[in-house]
Amino acid sequence: MSRLGMVIDTRKCVGCQDCVVACQTENDVPQGFCRDWITTEVRGTFPQLTMEIRSERCNHCDNPPCVSCCPTGASHVEAFGKVVLVTANKCIGCKACIAACPYDARYVHPEGYIDKCTFCLHRVKEGKDPACVSVCPTHCMHFGDLDDPKSAVNELLRTRRHHTLLPEAGTRPRIFYLS
Amino acid sequence: MAQFTRRRFLKISTASLGASAVAAQWPSIGPLAHAAQAAQAAPAGVTTIPTFCEMCFWRCGGIAHLRDGKLWKFEGNPKDPQSMGRLCPRGTGAVGAHYDPDRLRQPLMRVGERGKEQWKAVSWDEALGFIAEKMNKIKAEHGAESMALFNHGFGQRFIQHALKSWGTINYAGPSYAQCRGARDVGFQLTFGSGVGSPEPLDIKNTDCLVLIGSHLGENMHNSQVQEFAQAIARKVPVIVVDPRFSVAASKAKYWLPVKAGTDVALLLAWMNLLVTEGRYDKAFVQQYGHGFDKFAAEIKGYTVEWAAEQCDVPAELIRAAGREFASHRPATIIHPGRRVNWYGDDTQRSRAIALLNGLLGNYGRMGGMFVAQGIKIAPYPLPKYPEHAKPRLDGAEADIYPFADEGITTAIRDATISGKPYPIKGWFVYSTNLMQALPSEAETIKAIQNLDLLVVCDTLPSEMAGWADVILPDTTFLERHDELLTGFGRTGWAALRQPVVAAPHDQKPAWWIAKQLAEKLGVGTSMPFKDMEEYLSARVEKSGHSWAKLKTEGVIMAEHKPITVEEGLALEFATPSGKVEFWSDQLAAKGFDAVPKYTRHPEAPAGMFRLISGRAPVHTFSRTQTNPLLHDLMADNEVWVHTATAVKLGLKNREYVKLKNQDGVVSNRIRVKATQRIREDTVYMVYGFGHTNKMLKTAYLRGASAGGLNSSYKTDPIMGSTSIHTNFVSFIKEV
């Protein structure tokens, strides 16, 4: 059994938003919405500045509050890769998961159900990387099995300094940012 | 770049789009029959066709994916050296150009006064017949030289060919005098060859990269950004000179936030530092340098302390950065830049950059500047252009700008206004929005008043199209053939542009427009082929390559030839001395400085700020703002203001203001971005916004136009490029 996750090198990322467009075309995300986005965090005062640029999306948490709060079981942890998914035809659009997600990773699809990043499972099952990973001109994203000690993602986590978003939320995110 | 939260992003996007749910439905458009034939193996219902991108000027190879016959996505072609299998956001968003609801759909002719944007739809036959009649009238009354062409992008090839076959001699693109021209002339004067595109910089193997105002990563020059990211990953020291904390600056070991307009002072001090401390490549200079002693004497006075005062950055920072990049030579690159027309002395600044590279001895060296190689593809036999008696007035032949080697857009505009040396009575404008691309909108409008004919051919109704007599709707690159791309790089290559879907309305490809117009102009023999399949296949097959294979692979790679000394390249310099000209006799002979000198540029008047502009990774010029995918990512531009300045002026983050420049020109409203990422005396915006053509419904009056505020410009006397960073603005608080 695998446990899929992502390791993103913020040093390489230039924040071009290619990951956002690629996701939109790959997954027919309706115009005006997105499943991934770019955040820039600037610290310091001129001229002593630092900036971290991050490509963000659903963290596919090991402890996902969006799943435990779902009244219908639409929001669930898929057996394949322990990816957090929404079954559209089970979803009643109550938005409990949107309120529960500390990462603001979900939106209401115009057709009424809740939508979000799927880690491009349809691609992953064909042996490809998610669209955002494979499009990135800076090669800053790495995707793989966190349960496999030999995976490239684990190798990066072993050798590089990294952090997750809002670890205090206790969600145990599976997107890691190298800094 | 989105700095707001996702919830905010949704709110803004929804507000801007209104019926976003409705807009999600792409119109149904079928693929071309032959495109489907060329398709490669792919998942059921999906066909793939390679073609190269035109979302910017980098010309990356991509693969279009059609799902159930509809254009679905556009991915990088792994065989292509410009994309290396990955496109930038604009390339990925190219799908949106095809589906753009604001596209021009059929030929339009002006009804009523010019510039009032009132049109009637006409047939291609009527539109082209009208143009041909007017052009021939101009020829009869004034001569063919009075019909000028402004062109940009890869689609221009046959439009230019048809007009030149008819007799046009004055043609220019803003890519020269409003962009890279000064850089190419500065390098030409120094090394005997211009920089060219893509810039032959071995960033992949470099040990140090210096960016003078180049905002790599925000300008998404695809393969270059890919190599830049690799360099960052290799922990290569990056040195960034920019009044703004750019994305590149955030990756840099040294950031020098110089006062805008003082770059030459810094470059001279760095050169002097290298010479006085003996850190330059003495062997290279001795073997290949011309006039080094005179050069060294000339730059002697420019100390680091002096530059620190000019640039308003600490002397120690200048010294440390200079020593750092010198220590890595020859695998150090001082990036030549690209959009370098800043202050009107840009050839000399570019020459200073070239000279600094010369001192580092990085020419033709691994990790430095390699010597790009091309590919040989047989030409298609075409008739010669007619002889012309009068000289070109666009700068390329006339002695207005002695070192101009391409046409100058603004020289054509000047002649259109003055009627001297001879009148210009017609403009054909292909794929360039002169209203934003040229300085001084007022002068462009003044010139237009003297025209008997103004034709605009484009995919979108730009501001320029708003002034046209006839608008011709071009296809997007996804719907047409173009000339074969023969590129220069580490290895030469050729790439194919072929249609992947049919044009959605009555748009026609530029080559077809050119061919029809040529026939109506009586020069139909200038394009002696039925269609582009015939033309392109002849060129490819005659060169010993397979046309069928090119259609399925998209790219032909040449054999690799040496590009560096390390690979066995023998260095040659096509300057008059045959050497790297540290002292330029050519410039001296024409009365210019043989070695760059520092000119102090005017400071902002009290209460005003210098306006500088740049690029965003998701937009190209003023031509992508209506693309639904890219509009989603960046619908407006913002004016960057230092937080302290904002507080002083009572400006709130995200509030709307208008900008008023020193000539009283007032911009459209624009949001404030209060940030620590810029000097207090400078403001910044991404250019290309603030559209005023109502037909651009999605982008109409979104943000402000940097081009519109460029009413005060300086012209480089060496080669005619016009400045963009010579304006000052104050803020008008919006009601």
Interface residues (C-beta under 8 A of the other chain):
Chain A: D9 R11 K12 V14 G15 C16 Q17 D18 V20 V21 A22 Q24 T25 E26 P30 Q31 G32 F33 C34 W37 I38 T39 T40 V42 G44 T45 F46 P47 L49 T50 M51 I53 E56 D104 A105 Y107 P110 E126 S134 V135 C136 P137 T138 H139 C140
Chain B: M1 A2 Q3 T5 R6 R7 F9 L10 S13 T14 L17 S20 A21 A23 A24 P43 W72 K73 F74 E75 G76 R86 L87 C88 P89 T92 G93 V95 L216 G217 E218 M220 N222 V225 Q226 F228 A229 Q230 I232 A233 F245 V247 S250 K251 W255 P257 P617 V618 P628 L629 L630 D632 L633 H642 T675 Q676 R677 I678 R679 E680
